[in-house]
Amino acid sequence: MAKIQLNGRKITLRSKSSIHDLLKRFKLINKKVAIEHNGNIIPKINYKKKYLKNNDKVEIVYFIGGG
C-alpha cells in the first residue's frame, strides 16, 4: 500500500498504482486534466508510466466549460 496526498487529502492506494490508475479510481479518465506530481507537471503520455509511492503529493486540476 502507498499513502499519498491528493489535492491536500491523504489517501491510500494499492502498491504500483500509476497516475492512470488514480484517474480511473476517481472517474476522471476521460476528462481534460492537468496533473502535478511532487511539484512537476506530468504530460498525458506518461500517465501510465508514472507510478506513485509513499508520501507523493499529487494535485489534479480538471477543466470545466462555462461562460
mmCIF file as gemmi writes it, N, C-alpha and C atoms, coordinates in Angstrom:
data_model
loop_
_atom_site.group_PDB
_atom_site.id
_atom_site.type_symbol
_atom_site.label_atom_id
_atom_site.label_alt_id
_atom_site.label_comp_id
_atom_site.label_asym_id
_atom_site.label_entity_id
_atom_site.label_seq_id
_atom_site.pdbx_PDB_ins_code
_atom_site.Cartn_x
_atom_site.Cartn_y
_atom_site.Cartn_z
_atom_site.occupancy
_atom_site.B_iso_or_equiv
_atom_site.pdbx_formal_charge
_atom_site.auth_seq_id
_atom_site.auth_asym_id
_atom_site.pdbx_PDB_model_num
ATOM 1 N N . MET Axp A 1 ? 0.837 -1.178 0 1 0 ? 1 A 1
ATOM 2 C CA . MET Axp A 1 ? 0 0 0 1 0 ? 1 A 1
ATOM 3 C C . MET Axp A 1 ? 0.883 1.243 0 1 0 ? 1 A 1
ATOM 4 N N . ALA Axp A 2 ? 0.371 2.272 -0.663 1 0 ? 2 A 1
ATOM 5 C CA . ALA Axp A 2 ? 1.07 3.555 -0.69 1 0 ? 2 A 1
ATOM 6 C C . ALA Axp A 2 ? 0.124 4.632 -0.165 1 0 ? 2 A 1
ATOM 7 N N . LYS Axp A 3 ? 0.63 5.47 0.709 1 0 ? 3 A 1
ATOM 8 C CA . LYS Axp A 3 ? -0.151 6.591 1.229 1 0 ? 3 A 1
ATOM 9 C C . LYS Axp A 3 ? 0.366 7.854 0.556 1 0 ? 3 A 1
ATOM 10 N N . ILE Axp A 4 ? -0.539 8.547 -0.15 1 0 ? 4 A 1
ATOM 11 C CA . ILE Axp A 4 ? -0.157 9.761 -0.855 1 0 ? 4 A 1
ATOM 12 C C . ILE Axp A 4 ? -1.065 10.908 -0.426 1 0 ? 4 A 1
ATOM 13 N N . GLN Axp A 5 ? -0.685 12.096 -0.821 1 0 ? 5 A 1
ATOM 14 C CA . GLN Axp A 5 ? -1.523 13.269 -0.588 1 0 ? 5 A 1
ATOM 15 C C . GLN Axp A 5 ? -2.095 13.671 -1.948 1 0 ? 5 A 1
ATOM 16 N N . LEU Axp A 6 ? -3.428 13.668 -2.054 1 0 ? 6 A 1
ATOM 17 C CA . LEU Axp A 6 ? -4.119 14.017 -3.297 1 0 ? 6 A 1
ATOM 18 C C . LEU Axp A 6 ? -4.949 15.264 -3.06 1 0 ? 6 A 1
ATOM 19 N N . ASN Axp A 7 ? -4.59 16.349 -3.718 1 0 ? 7 A 1
ATOM 20 C CA . ASN Axp A 7 ? -5.29 17.63 -3.556 1 0 ? 7 A 1
ATOM 21 C C . ASN Axp A 7 ? -5.477 17.983 -2.075 1 0 ? 7 A 1
ATOM 22 N N . GLY Axp A 8 ? -4.418 17.733 -1.293 1 0 ? 8 A 1
ATOM 23 C CA . GLY Axp A 8 ? -4.437 18.099 0.119 1 0 ? 8 A 1
ATOM 24 C C . GLY Axp A 8 ? -5.02 17.058 1.062 1 0 ? 8 A 1
ATOM 25 N N . ARG Axp A 9 ? -5.578 15.965 0.508 1 0 ? 9 A 1
ATOM 26 C CA . ARG Axp A 9 ? -6.165 14.895 1.347 1 0 ? 9 A 1
ATOM 27 C C . ARG Axp A 9 ? -5.276 13.661 1.293 1 0 ? 9 A 1
ATOM 28 N N . LYS Axp A 10 ? -5.131 12.992 2.412 1 0 ? 10 A 1
ATOM 29 C CA . LYS Axp A 10 ? -4.356 11.756 2.431 1 0 ? 10 A 1
ATOM 30 C C . LYS Axp A 10 ? -5.248 10.597 2.001 1 0 ? 10 A 1
ATOM 31 N N . ILE Axp A 11 ? -4.732 9.797 1.044 1 0 ? 11 A 1
ATOM 32 C CA . ILE Axp A 11 ? -5.454 8.608 0.599 1 0 ? 11 A 1
ATOM 33 C C . ILE Axp A 11 ? -4.48 7.44 0.521 1 0 ? 11 A 1
ATOM 34 N N . THR Axp A 12 ? -5.031 6.23 0.478 1 0 ? 12 A 1
ATOM 35 C CA . THR Axp A 12 ? -4.232 5.023 0.363 1 0 ? 12 A 1
ATOM 36 C C . THR Axp A 12 ? -4.521 4.366 -0.974 1 0 ? 12 A 1
ATOM 37 N N . LEU Axp A 13 ? -3.462 3.937 -1.642 1 0 ? 13 A 1
ATOM 38 C CA . LEU Axp A 13 ? -3.565 3.266 -2.933 1 0 ? 13 A 1
ATOM 39 C C . LEU Axp A 13 ? -2.908 1.901 -2.864 1 0 ? 13 A 1
ATOM 40 N N . ARG Axp A 14 ? -3.239 1.065 -3.838 1 0 ? 14 A 1
ATOM 41 C CA . ARG Axp A 14 ? -2.529 -0.204 -3.967 1 0 ? 14 A 1
ATOM 42 C C . ARG Axp A 14 ? -1.083 0.08 -4.374 1 0 ? 14 A 1
ATOM 43 N N . SER Axp A 15 ? -0.211 -0.82 -4.038 1 0 ? 15 A 1
ATOM 44 C CA . SER Axp A 15 ? 1.175 -0.692 -4.478 1 0 ? 15 A 1
ATOM 45 C C . SER Axp A 15 ? 1.215 -0.725 -5.999 1 0 ? 15 A 1
ATOM 46 N N . LYS Axp A 16 ? 2.164 -0.027 -6.558 1 0 ? 16 A 1
ATOM 47 C CA . LYS Axp A 16 ? 2.372 0.049 -8.003 1 0 ? 16 A 1
ATOM 48 C C . LYS Axp A 16 ? 1.19 0.64 -8.745 1 0 ? 16 A 1
ATOM 49 N N . SER Axp A 17 ? 0.497 1.596 -8.144 1 0 ? 17 A 1
ATOM 50 C CA . SER Axp A 17 ? -0.574 2.322 -8.83 1 0 ? 17 A 1
ATOM 51 C C . SER Axp A 17 ? 0.054 3.454 -9.631 1 0 ? 17 A 1
ATOM 52 N N . SER Axp A 18 ? -0.444 3.634 -10.844 1 0 ? 18 A 1
ATOM 53 C CA . SER Axp A 18 ? 0.048 4.714 -11.697 1 0 ? 18 A 1
ATOM 54 C C . SER Axp A 18 ? -0.906 5.906 -11.62 1 0 ? 18 A 1
ATOM 55 N N . ILE Axp A 19 ? -0.5 6.999 -12.215 1 0 ? 19 A 1
ATOM 56 C CA . ILE Axp A 19 ? -1.395 8.152 -12.298 1 0 ? 19 A 1
ATOM 57 C C . ILE Axp A 19 ? -2.648 7.771 -13.084 1 0 ? 19 A 1
ATOM 58 N N . HIS Axp A 20 ? -2.488 6.96 -14.113 1 0 ? 20 A 1
ATOM 59 C CA . HIS Axp A 20 ? -3.641 6.477 -14.891 1 0 ? 20 A 1
ATOM 60 C C . HIS Axp A 20 ? -4.618 5.722 -13.982 1 0 ? 20 A 1
ATOM 61 N N . ASP Axp A 21 ? -4.101 4.857 -13.118 1 0 ? 21 A 1
ATOM 62 C CA . ASP Axp A 21 ? -4.955 4.109 -12.179 1 0 ? 21 A 1
ATOM 63 C C . ASP Axp A 21 ? -5.689 5.058 -11.236 1 0 ? 21 A 1
ATOM 64 N N . LEU Axp A 22 ? -5.006 6.099 -10.788 1 0 ? 22 A 1
ATOM 65 C CA . LEU Axp A 22 ? -5.617 7.092 -9.901 1 0 ? 22 A 1
ATOM 66 C C . LEU Axp A 22 ? -6.775 7.808 -10.604 1 0 ? 22 A 1
ATOM 67 N N . LEU Axp A 23 ? -6.577 8.183 -11.862 1 0 ? 23 A 1
ATOM 68 C CA . LEU Axp A 23 ? -7.644 8.839 -12.627 1 0 ? 23 A 1
ATOM 69 C C . LEU Axp A 23 ? -8.831 7.908 -12.829 1 0 ? 23 A 1
ATOM 70 N N . LYS Axp A 24 ? -8.566 6.625 -13.083 1 0 ? 24 A 1
ATOM 71 C CA . LYS Axp A 24 ? -9.66 5.651 -13.219 1 0 ? 24 A 1
ATOM 72 C C . LYS Axp A 24 ? -10.448 5.54 -11.924 1 0 ? 24 A 1
ATOM 73 N N . ARG Axp A 25 ? -9.742 5.482 -10.811 1 0 ? 25 A 1
ATOM 74 C CA . ARG Axp A 25 ? -10.398 5.331 -9.499 1 0 ? 25 A 1
ATOM 75 C C . ARG Axp A 25 ? -11.377 6.473 -9.224 1 0 ? 25 A 1
ATOM 76 N N . PHE Axp A 26 ? -11.017 7.687 -9.632 1 0 ? 26 A 1
ATOM 77 C CA . PHE Axp A 26 ? -11.859 8.849 -9.371 1 0 ? 26 A 1
ATOM 78 C C . PHE Axp A 26 ? -12.689 9.276 -10.588 1 0 ? 26 A 1
ATOM 79 N N . LYS Axp A 27 ? -12.781 8.364 -11.566 1 0 ? 27 A 1
ATOM 80 C CA . LYS Axp A 27 ? -13.622 8.567 -12.764 1 0 ? 27 A 1
ATOM 81 C C . LYS Axp A 27 ? -13.277 9.864 -13.497 1 0 ? 27 A 1
ATOM 82 N N . LEU Axp A 28 ? -11.987 10.128 -13.621 1 0 ? 28 A 1
ATOM 83 C CA . LEU Axp A 28 ? -11.509 11.315 -14.331 1 0 ? 28 A 1
ATOM 84 C C . LEU Axp A 28 ? -10.748 10.938 -15.601 1 0 ? 28 A 1
ATOM 85 N N . ILE Axp A 29 ? -10.835 9.673 -15.987 1 0 ? 29 A 1
ATOM 86 C CA . ILE Axp A 29 ? -10.016 9.164 -17.08 1 0 ? 29 A 1
ATOM 87 C C . ILE Axp A 29 ? -10.307 9.852 -18.419 1 0 ? 29 A 1
ATOM 88 N N . ASN Axp A 30 ? -11.54 10.247 -18.679 1 0 ? 30 A 1
ATOM 89 C CA . ASN Axp A 30 ? -11.874 10.876 -19.958 1 0 ? 30 A 1
ATOM 90 C C . ASN Axp A 30 ? -12.038 12.389 -19.863 1 0 ? 30 A 1
ATOM 91 N N . LYS Axp A 31 ? -11.639 12.954 -18.748 1 0 ? 31 A 1
ATOM 92 C CA . LYS Axp A 31 ? -11.741 14.403 -18.545 1 0 ? 31 A 1
ATOM 93 C C . LYS Axp A 31 ? -10.427 15.063 -18.935 1 0 ? 31 A 1
ATOM 94 N N . LYS Axp A 32 ? -10.514 16.335 -19.256 1 0 ? 32 A 1
ATOM 95 C CA . LYS Axp A 32 ? -9.297 17.114 -19.51 1 0 ? 32 A 1
ATOM 96 C C . LYS Axp A 32 ? -8.739 17.533 -18.155 1 0 ? 32 A 1
ATOM 97 N N . VAL Axp A 33 ? -7.576 16.986 -17.832 1 0 ? 33 A 1
ATOM 98 C CA . VAL Axp A 33 ? -6.975 17.249 -16.529 1 0 ? 33 A 1
ATOM 99 C C . VAL Axp A 33 ? -5.527 17.688 -16.684 1 0 ? 33 A 1
ATOM 100 N N . ALA Axp A 34 ? -5.03 18.33 -15.653 1 0 ? 34 A 1
ATOM 101 C CA . ALA Axp A 34 ? -3.606 18.624 -15.524 1 0 ? 34 A 1
ATOM 102 C C . ALA Axp A 34 ? -3.154 17.974 -14.218 1 0 ? 34 A 1
ATOM 103 N N . ILE Axp A 35 ? -2.025 17.293 -14.261 1 0 ? 35 A 1
ATOM 104 C CA . ILE Axp A 35 ? -1.515 16.561 -13.102 1 0 ? 35 A 1
ATOM 105 C C . ILE Axp A 35 ? -0.172 17.148 -12.68 1 0 ? 35 A 1
ATOM 106 N N . GLU Axp A 36 ? -0.086 17.454 -11.402 1 0 ? 36 A 1
ATOM 107 C CA . GLU Axp A 36 ? 1.194 17.851 -10.811 1 0 ? 36 A 1
ATOM 108 C C . GLU Axp A 36 ? 1.595 16.755 -9.836 1 0 ? 36 A 1
ATOM 109 N N . HIS Axp A 37 ? 2.783 16.217 -10.022 1 0 ? 37 A 1
ATOM 110 C CA . HIS Axp A 37 ? 3.291 15.137 -9.173 1 0 ? 37 A 1
ATOM 111 C C . HIS Axp A 37 ? 4.586 15.617 -8.525 1 0 ? 37 A 1
ATOM 112 N N . ASN Axp A 38 ? 4.553 15.792 -7.219 1 0 ? 38 A 1
ATOM 113 C CA . ASN Axp A 38 ? 5.722 16.276 -6.466 1 0 ? 38 A 1
ATOM 114 C C . ASN Axp A 38 ? 6.31 17.551 -7.076 1 0 ? 38 A 1
ATOM 115 N N . GLY Axp A 39 ? 5.425 18.455 -7.489 1 0 ? 39 A 1
ATOM 116 C CA . GLY Axp A 39 ? 5.858 19.749 -8 1 0 ? 39 A 1
ATOM 117 C C . GLY Axp A 39 ? 6.147 19.809 -9.488 1 0 ? 39 A 1
ATOM 118 N N . ASN Axp A 40 ? 6.014 18.685 -10.187 1 0 ? 40 A 1
ATOM 119 C CA . ASN Axp A 40 ? 6.284 18.638 -11.624 1 0 ? 40 A 1
ATOM 120 C C . ASN Axp A 40 ? 5.013 18.311 -12.402 1 0 ? 40 A 1
ATOM 121 N N . ILE Axp A 41 ? 4.789 19.032 -13.498 1 0 ? 41 A 1
ATOM 122 C CA . ILE Axp A 41 ? 3.646 18.74 -14.368 1 0 ? 41 A 1
ATOM 123 C C . ILE Axp A 41 ? 3.976 17.482 -15.17 1 0 ? 41 A 1
ATOM 124 N N . ILE Axp A 42 ? 3.03 16.547 -15.204 1 0 ? 42 A 1
ATOM 125 C CA . ILE Axp A 42 ? 3.242 15.277 -15.904 1 0 ? 42 A 1
ATOM 126 C C . ILE Axp A 42 ? 2.489 15.3 -17.233 1 0 ? 42 A 1
ATOM 127 N N . PRO Axp A 43 ? 3.186 15.087 -18.352 1 0 ? 43 A 1
ATOM 128 C CA . PRO Axp A 43 ? 2.499 15.013 -19.646 1 0 ? 43 A 1
ATOM 129 C C . PRO Axp A 43 ? 1.58 13.787 -19.709 1 0 ? 43 A 1
ATOM 130 N N . LYS Axp A 44 ? 0.471 13.927 -20.412 1 0 ? 44 A 1
ATOM 131 C CA . LYS Axp A 44 ? -0.522 12.856 -20.506 1 0 ? 44 A 1
ATOM 132 C C . LYS Axp A 44 ? 0.086 11.544 -20.996 1 0 ? 44 A 1
ATOM 133 N N . ILE Axp A 45 ? 1.048 11.62 -21.877 1 0 ? 45 A 1
ATOM 134 C CA . ILE Axp A 45 ? 1.682 10.414 -22.425 1 0 ? 45 A 1
ATOM 135 C C . ILE Axp A 45 ? 2.364 9.574 -21.337 1 0 ? 45 A 1
ATOM 136 N N . ASN Axp A 46 ? 2.683 10.196 -20.193 1 0 ? 46 A 1
ATOM 137 C CA . ASN Axp A 46 ? 3.383 9.493 -19.108 1 0 ? 46 A 1
ATOM 138 C C . ASN Axp A 46 ? 2.468 9.006 -17.99 1 0 ? 46 A 1
ATOM 139 N N . TYR Axp A 47 ? 1.165 9.192 -18.096 1 0 ? 47 A 1
ATOM 140 C CA . TYR Axp A 47 ? 0.252 8.809 -17.008 1 0 ? 47 A 1
ATOM 141 C C . TYR Axp A 47 ? 0.339 7.323 -16.663 1 0 ? 47 A 1
ATOM 142 N N . LYS Axp A 48 ? 0.501 6.454 -17.66 1 0 ? 48 A 1
ATOM 143 C CA . LYS Axp A 48 ? 0.573 5.01 -17.377 1 0 ? 48 A 1
ATOM 144 C C . LYS Axp A 48 ? 1.955 4.592 -16.876 1 0 ? 48 A 1
ATOM 145 N N . LYS Axp A 49 ? 2.971 5.399 -17.133 1 0 ? 49 A 1
ATOM 146 C CA . LYS Axp A 49 ? 4.346 5.051 -16.764 1 0 ? 49 A 1
ATOM 147 C C . LYS Axp A 49 ? 4.754 5.599 -15.397 1 0 ? 49 A 1
ATOM 148 N N . LYS Axp A 50 ? 4.034 6.608 -14.906 1 0 ? 50 A 1
ATOM 149 C CA . LYS Axp A 50 ? 4.421 7.28 -13.664 1 0 ? 50 A 1
ATOM 150 C C . LYS Axp A 50 ? 3.735 6.596 -12.485 1 0 ? 50 A 1
ATOM 151 N N . TYR Axp A 51 ? 4.513 5.866 -11.695 1 0 ? 51 A 1
ATOM 152 C CA . TYR Axp A 51 ? 3.979 5.138 -10.551 1 0 ? 51 A 1
ATOM 153 C C . TYR Axp A 51 ? 4.095 5.969 -9.286 1 0 ? 51 A 1
ATOM 154 N N . LEU Axp A 52 ? 3.114 5.808 -8.419 1 0 ? 52 A 1
ATOM 155 C CA . LEU Axp A 52 ? 3.043 6.575 -7.18 1 0 ? 52 A 1
ATOM 156 C C . LEU Axp A 52 ? 3.614 5.759 -6.028 1 0 ? 52 A 1
ATOM 157 N N . LYS Axp A 53 ? 4.27 6.458 -5.107 1 0 ? 53 A 1
ATOM 158 C CA . LYS Axp A 53 ? 4.85 5.782 -3.95 1 0 ? 53 A 1
ATOM 159 C C . LYS Axp A 53 ? 4.522 6.569 -2.68 1 0 ? 53 A 1
ATOM 160 N N . ASN Axp A 54 ? 4.845 5.99 -1.557 1 0 ? 54 A 1
ATOM 161 C CA . ASN Axp A 54 ? 4.56 6.616 -0.263 1 0 ? 54 A 1
ATOM 162 C C . ASN Axp A 54 ? 5.02 8.07 -0.225 1 0 ? 54 A 1
ATOM 163 N N . ASN Axp A 55 ? 4.172 8.91 0.358 1 0 ? 55 A 1
ATOM 164 C CA . ASN Axp A 55 ? 4.451 10.332 0.6 1 0 ? 55 A 1
ATOM 165 C C . ASN Axp A 55 ? 4.501 11.199 -0.65 1 0 ? 55 A 1
ATOM 166 N N . ASP Axp A 56 ? 4.096 10.675 -1.81 1 0 ? 56 A 1
ATOM 167 C CA . ASP Axp A 56 ? 3.996 11.516 -3.007 1 0 ? 56 A 1
ATOM 168 C C . ASP Axp A 56 ? 2.885 12.532 -2.817 1 0 ? 56 A 1
ATOM 169 N N . LYS Axp A 57 ? 3.03 13.669 -3.483 1 0 ? 57 A 1
ATOM 170 C CA . LYS Axp A 57 ? 1.991 14.7 -3.473 1 0 ? 57 A 1
ATOM 171 C C . LYS Axp A 57 ? 1.495 14.878 -4.9 1 0 ? 57 A 1
ATOM 172 N N . VAL Axp A 58 ? 0.185 14.721 -5.08 1 0 ? 58 A 1
ATOM 173 C CA . VAL Axp A 58 ? -0.429 14.825 -6.392 1 0 ? 58 A 1
ATOM 174 C C . VAL Axp A 58 ? -1.533 15.873 -6.343 1 0 ? 58 A 1
ATOM 175 N N . GLU Axp A 59 ? -1.523 16.741 -7.317 1 0 ? 59 A 1
ATOM 176 C CA . GLU Axp A 59 ? -2.597 17.723 -7.494 1 0 ? 59 A 1
ATOM 177 C C . GLU Axp A 59 ? -3.234 17.446 -8.848 1 0 ? 59 A 1
ATOM 178 N N . ILE Axp A 60 ? -4.558 17.321 -8.858 1 0 ? 60 A 1
ATOM 179 C CA . ILE Axp A 60 ? -5.296 17.116 -10.102 1 0 ? 60 A 1
ATOM 180 C C . ILE Axp A 60 ? -6.225 18.303 -10.278 1 0 ? 60 A 1
ATOM 181 N N . VAL Axp A 61 ? -6.111 18.941 -11.425 1 0 ? 61 A 1
ATOM 182 C CA . VAL Axp A 61 ? -6.985 20.048 -11.786 1 0 ? 61 A 1
ATOM 183 C C . VAL Axp A 61 ? -7.713 19.633 -13.063 1 0 ? 61 A 1
ATOM 184 N N . TYR Axp A 62 ? -9.031 19.748 -13.059 1 0 ? 62 A 1
ATOM 185 C CA . TYR Axp A 62 ? -9.752 19.44 -14.298 1 0 ? 62 A 1
ATOM 186 C C . TYR Axp A 62 ? -10.538 20.652 -14.738 1 0 ? 62 A 1
ATOM 187 N N . PHE Axp A 63 ? -10.754 20.719 -16.027 1 0 ? 63 A 1
ATOM 188 C CA . PHE Axp A 63 ? -11.303 21.896 -16.664 1 0 ? 63 A 1
ATOM 189 C C . PHE Axp A 63 ? -12.812 21.774 -16.816 1 0 ? 63 A 1
ATOM 190 N N . ILE Axp A 64 ? -13.499 22.862 -16.566 1 0 ? 64 A 1
ATOM 191 C CA . ILE Axp A 64 ? -14.95 22.927 -16.68 1 0 ? 64 A 1
ATOM 192 C C . ILE Axp A 64 ? -15.289 24.071 -17.632 1 0 ? 64 A 1
ATOM 193 N N . GLY Axp A 65 ? -16.129 23.777 -18.605 1 0 ? 65 A 1
ATOM 194 C CA . GLY Axp A 65 ? -16.544 24.822 -19.545 1 0 ? 65 A 1
ATOM 195 C C . GLY Axp A 65 ? -17.576 25.744 -18.917 1 0 ? 65 A 1
ATOM 196 N N . GLY Axp A 66 ? -17.706 26.904 -19.463 1 0 ? 66 A 1
ATOM 197 C CA . GLY Axp A 66 ? -18.679 27.849 -18.938 1 0 ? 66 A 1
ATOM 198 C C . GLY Axp A 66 ? -18.443 29.227 -19.53 1 0 ? 66 A 1
ATOM 199 N N . GLY Axp A 67 ? -19.217 30.146 -19.107 1 0 ? 67 A 1
ATOM 200 C CA . GLY Axp A 67 ? -19.036 31.475 -19.678 1 0 ? 67 A 1
ATOM 201 C C . GLY Axp A 67 ? -19.471 32.537 -18.828 1 0 ? 67 A 1
